[in-house]
């Protein structure tokens, strides 16, 4: 787990990863993991397979494809095609897809 010094949102027993102010979390639900935005109260990605944090970016591979989360400004980019992402993002996704 990744802990921050001042989290605005609390972690629960099902929290696998909490980033930023705690509003973005990977939660475990049975055997599945989901990326959830507590601030907006919405599920961003289901069936999280692998993830990586690199330089304030959270990269996730899940059921809907590829998700890039900018931790600093709380923005998301998501698509089922890896080709729409920048080269450095493709490299990050490729590195975690082999895990």
Secondary structure, DSSP 8 states (H G I E B T S, - for coil): ----SS-SS---TTEEEEETTTTEEEEEETTEEEEEETTTTEEEESS--EEEEETTEEEEEETTEEEEEETTTTEEEEES-GGGS-HHHHHHHHHHHT-
